[in-house]
């Protein structure tokens, strides 16, 4: 089959004749993983992550030569990297592309030029789209992966009709965070609109107090998190789009937009109490596209306050995250694209996170 699906195009003498005339649709990839996560390399198979606890109380008054031994111990706990091998293959056959399609340059001879599209405009477009799809895949699995994923009719949250094999590869960060920062936790902040009975009821009202949400999240920071910040840790707010938009509107209404804006690397952004706020459009896209039961979305409004080092991504090689292999197979007269990578994500310390959902 051909990777390029031309079924929706009208073939005639006047269609576009150059790639520069094509409009490339926007896609929400989520960006590079390294922008939001520490990327740990060398993770090839199940690998222990040990946590060394702290010693209890020490130091008592000494009244003589003999003293009692302190029974205090340092506890050790563990988590594990458990990376999955992820890959895919796409095949492109030139004979399946309508001969009237003039967007790409034509071959000068049949064999092998007609079949071998490696290095041509046509294949260049395909490669660029595969690279985008890989970025989307990385972010989708890191955040929304769930090894127990089920469709709505099966009792899960994945939209009916969407194949769960695109989600059940690893347990992503949201699955871990929802388990480790439950609604009963001190570092949890409620967003009541998530419980709305339908799409309209879930929308954040125009006067939603996003500033108040950030304040509550900041107030919920654990003392150990605060100490890490004092020692140089750089926290970040990661939020869904509507929360960010309500925050912007609130600042404009209160004439605070200038005072809470910051410039970093020449780019204007927003922060709260010195902590950068980053909107995660890919969260919105994944929730609204794939976590939809036909009546409402699954927790459409979410915010995290944490540090990159607390939500690391594990892989064998960072280069694998966007590495593509392509070749022309003479026997099959097809052009192939393969990619393979190891991937896992870990939420390390629950007290280094404040979650709102």
C-alpha positions as YAML, in Angstrom:
chain: A
units: angstrom
residues:
- id: 1
  name: UNK
  ca: [0.00, 0.00, 0.00]
- id: 2
  name: UNK
  ca: [0.99, 3.64, -0.27]
- id: 3
  name: UNK
  ca: [1.53, 5.69, 2.88]
- id: 4
  name: UNK
  ca: [0.18, 8.74, 1.06]
- id: 5
  name: UNK
  ca: [-3.62, 8.44, 0.92]
- id: 6
  name: UNK
  ca: [-4.94, 10.45, -2.03]
- id: 7
  name: UNK
  ca: [-8.56, 9.35, -1.80]
- id: 8
  name: UNK
  ca: [-9.76, 12.82, -0.79]
- id: 9
  name: UNK
  ca: [-7.98, 14.63, -3.66]
- id: 10
  name: UNK
  ca: [-9.42, 15.41, -7.08]
- id: 11
  name: UNK
  ca: [-7.06, 14.33, -9.86]
- id: 12
  name: UNK
  ca: [-7.10, 16.59, -12.89]
- id: 13
  name: UNK
  ca: [-4.75, 18.67, -14.98]
- id: 14
  name: UNK
  ca: [-4.79, 21.62, -12.58]
- id: 15
  name: UNK
  ca: [-3.82, 20.13, -9.23]
- id: 16
  name: UNK
  ca: [-0.71, 21.42, -7.44]
- id: 17
  name: UNK
  ca: [2.54, 20.55, -9.20]
- id: 18
  name: UNK
  ca: [5.08, 21.37, -6.48]
- id: 19
  name: UNK
  ca: [5.55, 20.52, -2.81]
- id: 20
  name: UNK
  ca: [5.84, 24.23, -2.02]
- id: 21
  name: UNK
  ca: [2.15, 24.62, -2.95]
- id: 22
  name: UNK
  ca: [1.04, 22.12, -0.32]
- id: 23
  name: UNK
  ca: [-0.22, 23.23, 3.08]
- id: 24
  name: UNK
  ca: [1.06, 21.03, 5.87]
- id: 25
  name: UNK
  ca: [-1.53, 20.52, 8.59]
- id: 26
  name: UNK
  ca: [-0.44, 21.45, 12.11]
- id: 27
  name: UNK
  ca: [0.07, 18.65, 14.58]
- id: 28
  name: UNK
  ca: [0.53, 18.77, 18.35]
- id: 29
  name: UNK
  ca: [3.61, 16.72, 19.19]
- id: 30
  name: UNK
  ca: [4.30, 17.81, 22.77]
- id: 31
  name: UNK
  ca: [7.86, 18.78, 21.88]
- id: 32
  name: UNK
  ca: [11.12, 17.13, 22.84]
- id: 33
  name: UNK
  ca: [11.05, 15.03, 25.99]
- id: 34
  name: UNK
  ca: [14.15, 16.80, 27.31]
- id: 35
  name: UNK
  ca: [12.20, 20.06, 27.67]
- id: 36
  name: UNK
  ca: [10.11, 18.61, 30.49]
- id: 37
  name: UNK
  ca: [12.03, 15.56, 31.70]
- id: 38
  name: UNK
  ca: [15.46, 14.45, 32.67]
- id: 39
  name: UNK
  ca: [16.38, 11.81, 30.08]
- id: 40
  name: UNK
  ca: [18.26, 8.86, 31.58]
- id: 41
  name: UNK
  ca: [20.17, 6.80, 29.02]
- id: 42
  name: UNK
  ca: [21.63, 3.31, 29.17]
- id: 43
  name: UNK
  ca: [18.30, 1.77, 30.26]
- id: 44
  name: UNK
  ca: [18.19, -1.47, 28.27]
- id: 45
  name: UNK
  ca: [16.29, -3.84, 30.57]
- id: 46
  name: UNK
  ca: [14.63, -3.93, 33.97]
- id: 47
  name: UNK
  ca: [16.89, -1.87, 36.23]
- id: 48
  name: UNK
  ca: [16.64, -1.08, 39.92]
- id: 49
  name: UNK
  ca: [16.20, 2.50, 41.13]
- id: 50
  name: UNK
  ca: [17.19, 2.41, 44.83]
- id: 51
  name: UNK
  ca: [15.97, 5.06, 47.26]
- id: 52
  name: UNK
  ca: [18.06, 5.65, 50.38]
- id: 53
  name: UNK
  ca: [15.96, 6.89, 53.27]
- id: 54
  name: UNK
  ca: [16.99, 9.01, 56.24]
- id: 55
  name: UNK
  ca: [18.23, 8.15, 59.69]
- id: 56
  name: UNK
  ca: [15.86, 8.75, 62.58]
- id: 57
  name: UNK
  ca: [16.56, 10.79, 65.72]
- id: 58
  name: UNK
  ca: [20.11, 10.75, 67.02]
- id: 59
  name: UNK
  ca: [21.84, 12.49, 69.88]
- id: 60
  name: UNK
  ca: [21.00, 12.08, 73.58]
- id: 61
  name: UNK
  ca: [22.52, 13.39, 76.77]
- id: 62
  name: UNK
  ca: [25.61, 11.44, 77.83]
- id: 63
  name: UNK
  ca: [25.78, 10.80, 81.59]
- id: 64
  name: UNK
  ca: [28.55, 8.24, 81.88]
- id: 65
  name: UNK
  ca: [31.01, 5.99, 80.13]
- id: 66
  name: UNK
  ca: [28.38, 3.48, 79.07]
- id: 67
  name: UNK
  ca: [25.80, 4.42, 76.50]
- id: 68
  name: UNK
  ca: [22.97, 2.59, 74.78]
- id: 69
  name: UNK
  ca: [23.15, 1.82, 71.10]
- id: 70
  name: UNK
  ca: [20.71, 3.73, 68.94]
- id: 71
  name: UNK
  ca: [18.47, 1.25, 67.11]
- id: 72
  name: UNK
  ca: [17.73, 3.75, 64.31]
- id: 73
  name: UNK
  ca: [18.11, 2.40, 60.79]
- id: 74
  name: UNK
  ca: [18.24, 3.81, 57.30]
- id: 75
  name: UNK
  ca: [15.48, 2.28, 55.22]
- id: 76
  name: UNK
  ca: [15.96, 1.51, 51.56]
- id: 77
  name: UNK
  ca: [13.16, 1.21, 49.03]
- id: 78
  name: UNK
  ca: [13.13, 0.69, 45.31]
- id: 79
  name: UNK
  ca: [11.40, 1.23, 42.02]
- id: 80
  name: UNK
  ca: [12.39, -0.24, 38.68]
- id: 81
  name: UNK
  ca: [12.96, 0.97, 35.19]
- id: 82
  name: UNK
  ca: [11.08, -1.51, 33.04]
- id: 83
  name: UNK
  ca: [11.50, -0.24, 29.49]
- id: 84
  name: UNK
  ca: [9.48, -1.60, 26.62]
- id: 85
  name: UNK
  ca: [10.87, -2.13, 23.15]
- id: 86
  name: UNK
  ca: [8.72, 0.00, 20.89]
- id: 87
  name: UNK
  ca: [8.81, 0.00, 17.12]
- id: 88
  name: UNK
  ca: [6.85, 0.13, 13.93]
- id: 89
  name: UNK
  ca: [7.21, -0.37, 10.20]
- id: 90
  name: UNK
  ca: [5.61, 1.55, 7.37]
- id: 91
  name: UNK
  ca: [5.77, 0.49, 3.73]
- id: 92
  name: UNK
  ca: [5.30, 2.72, 0.70]
- id: 93
  name: UNK
  ca: [4.68, 1.34, -2.79]
- id: 94
  name: UNK
  ca: [4.94, 3.80, -5.65]
- id: 95
  name: UNK
  ca: [2.46, 1.93, -7.85]
- id: 96
  name: UNK
  ca: [-0.30, 2.64, -5.33]
- id: 97
  name: UNK
  ca: [0.03, 6.40, -5.82]
- id: 98
  name: UNK
  ca: [-2.30, 7.75, -8.46]
- id: 99
  name: UNK
  ca: [-0.30, 8.43, -11.62]
- id: 100
  name: UNK
  ca: [-2.15, 11.73, -12.12]
- id: 101
  name: UNK
  ca: [-0.80, 13.17, -8.85]
- id: 102
  name: UNK
  ca: [1.69, 15.84, -9.92]
- id: 103
  name: UNK
  ca: [2.86, 17.20, -6.57]
- id: 104
  name: UNK
  ca: [6.12, 15.24, -6.65]
- id: 105
  name: UNK
  ca: [8.72, 15.01, -9.37]
- id: 106
  name: UNK
  ca: [8.34, 12.04, -11.70]
- id: 107
  name: UNK
  ca: [10.87, 9.28, -12.23]
- id: 108
  name: UNK
  ca: [12.96, 9.45, -15.39]
- id: 109
  name: UNK
  ca: [12.98, 5.68, -15.90]
- id: 110
  name: UNK
  ca: [10.97, 2.78, -14.52]
- id: 111
  name: UNK
  ca: [13.54, 0.52, -12.87]
- id: 112
  name: UNK
  ca: [14.55, 1.36, -10.22]
- id: 113
  name: UNK
  ca: [13.66, 5.07, -10.24]
- id: 114
  name: UNK
  ca: [9.90, 4.59, -10.41]
- id: 115
  name: UNK
  ca: [9.88, 2.31, -7.38]
- id: 116
  name: UNK
  ca: [12.79, 3.63, -5.32]
- id: 117
  name: UNK
  ca: [11.59, 6.85, -3.66]
- id: 118
  name: UNK
  ca: [14.32, 7.08, -1.01]
- id: 119
  name: UNK
  ca: [15.76, 10.60, -1.09]
- id: 120
  name: UNK
  ca: [12.95, 12.00, -3.21]
- id: 121
  name: UNK
  ca: [10.46, 14.74, -2.35]
- id: 122
  name: UNK
  ca: [7.69, 12.22, -1.86]
- id: 123
  name: UNK
  ca: [9.64, 10.22, 0.70]
- id: 124
  name: UNK
  ca: [10.96, 13.37, 2.36]
- id: 125
  name: UNK
  ca: [7.39, 14.38, 3.18]
- id: 126
  name: UNK
  ca: [6.69, 10.91, 4.58]
- id: 127
  name: UNK
  ca: [9.85, 10.97, 6.73]
- id: 128
  name: UNK
  ca: [8.99, 14.37, 8.21]
- id: 129
  name: UNK
  ca: [5.52, 13.13, 9.15]
- id: 130
  name: UNK
  ca: [6.93, 9.96, 10.73]
- id: 131
  name: UNK
  ca: [9.29, 12.11, 12.82]
- id: 132
  name: UNK
  ca: [6.29, 14.14, 14.02]
- id: 133
  name: UNK
  ca: [4.37, 10.97, 14.79]
- id: 134
  name: UNK
  ca: [7.28, 9.64, 16.85]
- id: 135
  name: UNK
  ca: [7.36, 12.78, 18.99]
- id: 136
  name: UNK
  ca: [3.64, 12.45, 19.56]
- id: 137
  name: UNK
  ca: [4.09, 8.78, 20.41]
- id: 138
  name: UNK
  ca: [6.86, 9.49, 22.91]
- id: 139
  name: UNK
  ca: [4.80, 12.08, 24.78]
- id: 140
  name: UNK
  ca: [1.61, 10.02, 24.57]
- id: 141
  name: UNK
  ca: [3.23, 6.96, 26.13]
- id: 142
  name: UNK
  ca: [5.29, 8.87, 28.70]
- id: 143
  name: UNK
  ca: [2.17, 10.61, 30.03]
- id: 144
  name: UNK
  ca: [-0.81, 8.45, 29.08]
- id: 145
  name: UNK
  ca: [0.62, 4.95, 28.78]
- id: 146
  name: UNK
  ca: [-1.22, 2.28, 30.78]
- id: 147
  name: UNK
  ca: [-0.36, -1.40, 30.59]
- id: 148
  name: UNK
  ca: [-3.92, -2.17, 31.71]
- id: 149
  name: UNK
  ca: [-5.57, 0.20, 29.22]
- id: 150
  name: UNK
  ca: [-9.14, -0.67, 28.23]
- id: 151
  name: UNK
  ca: [-11.75, 0.90, 26.01]
- id: 152
  name: UNK
  ca: [-14.75, 2.58, 27.62]
- id: 153
  name: UNK
  ca: [-17.04, -0.39, 26.97]
- id: 154
  name: UNK
  ca: [-14.51, -2.61, 28.72]
- id: 155
  name: UNK
  ca: [-14.46, -0.44, 31.82]
- id: 156
  name: UNK
  ca: [-11.51, 1.76, 30.88]
- id: 157
  name: UNK
  ca: [-11.11, 5.34, 29.72]
- id: 158
  name: UNK
  ca: [-9.82, 4.87, 26.16]
- id: 159
  name: UNK
  ca: [-12.35, 5.98, 23.57]
- id: 160
  name: UNK
  ca: [-14.23, 3.14, 21.92]
- id: 161
  name: UNK
  ca: [-12.83, 2.43, 18.48]
- id: 162
  name: UNK
  ca: [-9.27, 3.43, 19.46]
- id: 163
  name: UNK
  ca: [-6.91, 0.45, 19.59]
- id: 164
  name: UNK
  ca: [-5.48, 0.18, 23.12]
- id: 165
  name: UNK
  ca: [-2.24, -1.27, 21.74]
- id: 166
  name: UNK
  ca: [-1.12, 2.33, 21.23]
- id: 167
  name: UNK
  ca: [-1.39, 2.91, 25.00]
- id: 168
  name: UNK
  ca: [-0.70, -0.38, 26.83]
- id: 169
  name: UNK
  ca: [3.05, -0.38, 26.18]
- id: 170
  name: UNK
  ca: [4.24, 1.15, 29.49]
- id: 171
  name: UNK
  ca: [2.68, 2.69, 32.59]
- id: 172
  name: UNK
  ca: [2.94, 6.41, 31.96]
- id: 173
  name: UNK
  ca: [3.32, 9.25, 34.42]
- id: 174
  name: UNK
  ca: [-0.36, 10.05, 34.85]
- id: 175
  name: UNK
  ca: [-1.16, 6.49, 35.86]
- id: 176
  name: UNK
  ca: [1.65, 6.62, 38.42]
- id: 177
  name: UNK
  ca: [0.78, 10.10, 39.72]
- id: 178
  name: UNK
  ca: [-2.93, 9.35, 40.14]
- id: 179
  name: UNK
  ca: [-1.93, 6.34, 42.26]
- id: 180
  name: UNK
  ca: [0.80, 8.08, 44.27]
- id: 181
  name: UNK
  ca: [-0.93, 11.45, 44.72]
- id: 182
  name: UNK
  ca: [-4.55, 10.38, 45.32]
- id: 183
  name: UNK
  ca: [-7.40, 12.73, 46.18]
- id: 184
  name: UNK
  ca: [-6.73, 12.11, 49.88]
- id: 185
  name: UNK
  ca: [-3.11, 13.29, 49.71]
- id: 186
  name: UNK
  ca: [-1.92, 16.58, 51.19]
- id: 187
  name: UNK
  ca: [-0.22, 17.41, 47.91]
- id: 188
  name: UNK
  ca: [-3.44, 17.03, 45.90]
- id: 189
  name: UNK
  ca: [-5.55, 20.01, 44.79]
- id: 190
  name: UNK
  ca: [-9.06, 19.46, 43.45]
- id: 191
  name: UNK
  ca: [-10.39, 20.85, 40.17]
- id: 192
  name: UNK
  ca: [-14.13, 20.44, 40.67]
- id: 193
  name: UNK
  ca: [-15.08, 20.96, 37.01]
- id: 194
  name: UNK
  ca: [-13.51, 17.60, 36.14]
- id: 195
  name: UNK
  ca: [-16.49, 15.93, 37.83]
- id: 196
  name: UNK
  ca: [-18.97, 17.61, 35.46]
- id: 197
  name: UNK
  ca: [-21.56, 15.29, 33.93]
- id: 198
  name: UNK
  ca: [-20.88, 16.37, 30.35]
- id: 199
  name: UNK
  ca: [-18.55, 18.37, 28.12]
- id: 200
  name: UNK
  ca: [-20.26, 21.70, 28.84]
- id: 201
  name: UNK
  ca: [-20.30, 21.10, 32.59]
- id: 202
  name: UNK
  ca: [-16.59, 20.31, 32.50]
- id: 203
  name: UNK
  ca: [-15.62, 23.62, 30.91]
- id: 204
  name: UNK
  ca: [-13.84, 26.08, 33.18]
- id: 205
  name: UNK
  ca: [-16.02, 29.19, 33.68]
- id: 206
  name: UNK
  ca: [-14.75, 32.50, 32.37]
- id: 207
  name: UNK
  ca: [-14.09, 33.69, 35.92]
- id: 208
  name: UNK
  ca: [-12.27, 30.53, 37.00]
- id: 209
  name: UNK
  ca: [-9.66, 31.36, 39.66]
- id: 210
  name: UNK
  ca: [-6.54, 29.95, 38.03]
- id: 211
  name: UNK
  ca: [-4.37, 32.20, 40.17]
- id: 212
  name: UNK
  ca: [-6.01, 30.63, 43.20]
- id: 213
  name: UNK
  ca: [-5.26, 27.16, 41.84]
- id: 214
  name: UNK
  ca: [-1.57, 27.96, 41.51]
- id: 215
  name: UNK
  ca: [-1.59, 29.45, 45.01]
- id: 216
  name: UNK
  ca: [-3.18, 26.31, 46.47]
- id: 217
  name: UNK
  ca: [-0.65, 24.14, 44.67]
- id: 218
  name: UNK
  ca: [2.21, 26.27, 45.95]
- id: 219
  name: UNK
  ca: [0.81, 26.11, 49.48]
- id: 220
  name: UNK
  ca: [0.71, 22.30, 49.20]
- id: 221
  name: UNK
  ca: [4.45, 21.99, 48.53]
- id: 222
  name: UNK
  ca: [6.11, 19.59, 50.95]
- id: 223
  name: UNK
  ca: [8.89, 21.00, 53.15]
- id: 224
  name: UNK
  ca: [11.38, 18.68, 51.46]
- id: 225
  name: UNK
  ca: [10.34, 20.07, 48.08]
- id: 226
  name: UNK
  ca: [10.83, 23.61, 49.41]
- id: 227
  name: UNK
  ca: [14.29, 22.72, 50.68]
- id: 228
  name: UNK
  ca: [15.22, 21.29, 47.29]
- id: 229
  name: UNK
  ca: [14.10, 24.57, 45.70]
- id: 230
  name: UNK
  ca: [16.27, 26.50, 48.17]
- id: 231
  name: UNK
  ca: [19.17, 24.31, 47.11]
- id: 232
  name: UNK
  ca: [18.69, 25.09, 43.42]
- id: 233
  name: UNK
  ca: [15.98, 22.74, 42.14]
- id: 234
  name: UNK
  ca: [14.00, 24.36, 39.33]
- id: 235
  name: UNK
  ca: [10.29, 23.49, 39.57]
- id: 236
  name: UNK
  ca: [7.80, 23.97, 36.77]
- id: 237
  name: UNK
  ca: [4.04, 24.20, 36.50]
- id: 238
  name: UNK
  ca: [2.72, 21.97, 33.71]
- id: 239
  name: UNK
  ca: [-0.91, 22.74, 32.91]
- id: 240
  name: UNK
  ca: [-3.68, 22.04, 30.43]
- id: 241
  name: UNK
  ca: [-4.73, 24.80, 28.05]
- id: 242
  name: UNK
  ca: [-7.90, 26.14, 29.70]
- id: 243
  name: UNK
  ca: [-6.15, 26.62, 33.03]
- id: 244
  name: UNK
  ca: [-3.43, 28.60, 31.27]
- id: 245
  name: UNK
  ca: [-5.96, 30.69, 29.36]
- id: 246
  name: UNK
  ca: [-7.96, 31.49, 32.49]
- id: 247
  name: UNK
  ca: [-4.74, 32.51, 34.21]
- id: 248
  name: UNK
  ca: [-3.89, 34.86, 31.35]
- id: 249
  name: UNK
  ca: [-7.37, 36.40, 31.40]
- id: 250
  name: UNK
  ca: [-7.23, 36.81, 35.17]
- id: 251
  name: UNK
  ca: [-3.91, 38.63, 34.97]
- id: 252
  name: UNK
  ca: [-5.25, 40.93, 32.27]
- id: 253
  name: UNK
  ca: [-8.35, 41.71, 34.32]
- id: 254
  name: UNK
  ca: [-6.22, 42.49, 37.36]
- id: 255
  name: UNK
  ca: [-3.56, 44.33, 35.33]
- id: 256
  name: UNK
  ca: [-0.99, 41.87, 36.62]
- id: 257
  name: UNK
  ca: [0.15, 40.51, 33.27]
- id: 258
  name: UNK
  ca: [3.25, 42.69, 33.12]
- id: 259
  name: UNK
  ca: [4.36, 42.06, 36.69]
- id: 260
  name: UNK
  ca: [4.05, 38.27, 36.37]
- id: 261
  name: UNK
  ca: [5.61, 38.03, 32.92]
- id: 262
  name: UNK
  ca: [9.21, 37.00, 32.54]
- id: 263
  name: UNK
  ca: [11.66, 36.95, 29.67]
- id: 264
  name: UNK
  ca: [13.88, 33.92, 29.32]
- id: 265
  name: UNK
  ca: [16.13, 33.34, 26.33]
- id: 266
  name: UNK
  ca: [14.30, 36.19, 24.60]
- id: 267
  name: UNK
  ca: [10.88, 34.55, 24.97]
- id: 268
  name: UNK
  ca: [8.14, 36.08, 27.08]
- id: 269
  name: UNK
  ca: [6.41, 33.64, 29.40]
- id: 270
  name: UNK
  ca: [4.35, 33.53, 32.56]
- id: 271
  name: UNK
  ca: [5.35, 32.44, 36.00]
- id: 272
  name: UNK
  ca: [3.88, 32.24, 39.48]
- id: 273
  name: UNK
  ca: [6.14, 33.05, 42.43]
- id: 274
  name: UNK
  ca: [9.11, 32.65, 40.15]
- id: 275
  name: UNK
  ca: [8.04, 29.23, 38.86]
- id: 276
  name: UNK
  ca: [7.62, 28.96, 35.09]
- id: 277
  name: UNK
  ca: [4.19, 27.92, 33.81]
- id: 278
  name: UNK
  ca: [4.19, 25.70, 30.72]
- id: 279
  name: UNK
  ca: [1.02, 24.81, 28.86]
- id: 280
  name: UNK
  ca: [0.80, 21.19, 27.68]
- id: 281
  name: UNK
  ca: [-1.29, 21.26, 24.52]
- id: 282
  name: UNK
  ca: [-0.48, 17.59, 23.99]
- id: 283
  name: UNK
  ca: [-2.27, 16.70, 27.24]
- id: 284
  name: UNK
  ca: [-5.42, 18.37, 25.93]
- id: 285
  name: UNK
  ca: [-5.06, 16.66, 22.58]
- id: 286
  name: UNK
  ca: [-4.62, 13.19, 24.09]
- id: 287
  name: UNK
  ca: [-7.41, 13.58, 26.64]
- id: 288
  name: UNK
  ca: [-9.95, 14.97, 24.18]
- id: 289
  name: UNK
  ca: [-9.00, 12.64, 21.35]
- id: 290
  name: UNK
  ca: [-8.54, 9.38, 23.21]
- id: 291
  name: UNK
  ca: [-10.05, 9.64, 26.72]
- id: 292
  name: UNK
  ca: [-13.61, 10.41, 25.71]
- id: 293
  name: UNK
  ca: [-16.57, 8.23, 26.72]
- id: 294
  name: UNK
  ca: [-18.99, 9.99, 24.37]
- id: 295
  name: UNK
  ca: [-20.41, 12.21, 27.13]
- id: 296
  name: UNK
  ca: [-17.40, 13.62, 28.95]
- id: 297
  name: UNK
  ca: [-13.63, 13.59, 29.01]
- id: 298
  name: UNK
  ca: [-11.46, 11.89, 31.59]
- id: 299
  name: UNK
  ca: [-10.06, 14.63, 33.87]
- id: 300
  name: UNK
  ca: [-9.70, 17.27, 31.14]
- id: 301
  name: UNK
  ca: [-8.12, 19.84, 33.48]
- id: 302
  name: UNK
  ca: [-4.79, 18.91, 35.04]
- id: 303
  name: UNK
  ca: [-1.80, 20.66, 36.54]
- id: 304
  name: UNK
  ca: [1.48, 19.47, 38.00]
- id: 305
  name: UNK
  ca: [4.09, 21.24, 40.06]
- id: 306
  name: UNK
  ca: [7.33, 19.27, 40.05]
- id: 307
  name: UNK
  ca: [10.91, 19.21, 38.76]
- id: 308
  name: UNK
  ca: [12.26, 17.56, 35.63]
- id: 309
  name: UNK
  ca: [14.40, 15.21, 37.68]
- id: 310
  name: UNK
  ca: [11.32, 13.78, 39.43]
- id: 311
  name: UNK
  ca: [9.64, 12.68, 36.20]
- id: 312
  name: UNK
  ca: [12.55, 11.19, 34.24]
- id: 313
  name: UNK
  ca: [12.32, 9.27, 31.00]
- id: 314
  name: UNK
  ca: [14.47, 6.19, 30.57]
- id: 315
  name: UNK
  ca: [15.82, 4.98, 27.24]
- id: 316
  name: UNK
  ca: [18.83, 3.12, 25.89]
- id: 317
  name: UNK
  ca: [19.98, 6.08, 23.80]
- id: 318
  name: UNK
  ca: [18.51, 9.54, 23.47]
- id: 319
  name: UNK
  ca: [19.25, 9.37, 19.75]
- id: 320
  name: UNK
  ca: [16.79, 6.47, 19.46]
- id: 321
  name: UNK
  ca: [13.91, 8.79, 20.40]
- id: 322
  name: UNK
  ca: [13.92, 10.28, 16.91]
- id: 323
  name: UNK
  ca: [16.01, 7.83, 14.89]
- id: 324
  name: UNK
  ca: [14.45, 6.46, 11.70]
- id: 325
  name: UNK
  ca: [15.76, 3.76, 9.38]
- id: 326
  name: UNK
  ca: [14.60, 3.81, 5.77]
- id: 327
  name: UNK
  ca: [15.51, 1.72, 2.74]
- id: 328
  name: UNK
  ca: [14.31, 0.49, -0.63]
- id: 329
  name: UNK
  ca: [13.78, -3.26, -0.93]
- id: 330
  name: UNK
  ca: [14.34, -4.41, -4.53]
- id: 331
  name: UNK
  ca: [12.61, -7.75, -4.07]
- id: 332
  name: UNK
  ca: [9.40, -6.14, -2.82]
- id: 333
  name: UNK
  ca: [9.65, -2.96, -4.93]
- id: 334
  name: UNK
  ca: [8.73, -1.12, -1.73]
- id: 335
  name: UNK
  ca: [10.19, 1.64, 0.39]
- id: 336
  name: UNK
  ca: [10.31, 0.88, 4.12]
- id: 337
  name: UNK
  ca: [10.56, 2.96, 7.27]
- id: 338
  name: UNK
  ca: [11.40, 1.35, 10.61]
- id: 339
  name: UNK
  ca: [12.01, 2.74, 14.07]
- id: 340
  name: UNK
  ca: [12.84, 1.02, 17.35]
- id: 341
  name: UNK
  ca: [13.51, 2.39, 20.82]
- id: 342
  name: UNK
  ca: [13.42, 1.48, 24.50]
- id: 343
  name: UNK
  ca: [11.18, 3.70, 26.62]
- id: 344
  name: UNK
  ca: [9.95, 4.04, 30.18]
- id: 345
  name: UNK
  ca: [8.95, 6.88, 32.52]
- id: 346
  name: UNK
  ca: [9.04, 7.13, 36.28]
- id: 347
  name: UNK
  ca: [7.44, 9.29, 38.95]
- id: 348
  name: UNK
  ca: [10.12, 9.05, 41.60]
- id: 349
  name: UNK
  ca: [9.20, 10.88, 44.82]
- id: 350
  name: UNK
  ca: [5.58, 11.70, 45.56]
- id: 351
  name: UNK
  ca: [6.50, 14.56, 47.92]
- id: 352
  name: UNK
  ca: [8.35, 16.29, 45.09]
- id: 353
  name: UNK
  ca: [5.07, 16.69, 43.19]
- id: 354
  name: UNK
  ca: [1.86, 18.63, 43.70]
- id: 355
  name: UNK
  ca: [-0.94, 17.34, 41.48]
- id: 356
  name: UNK
  ca: [-4.21, 19.08, 40.61]
- id: 357
  name: UNK
  ca: [-6.92, 17.21, 38.76]
...
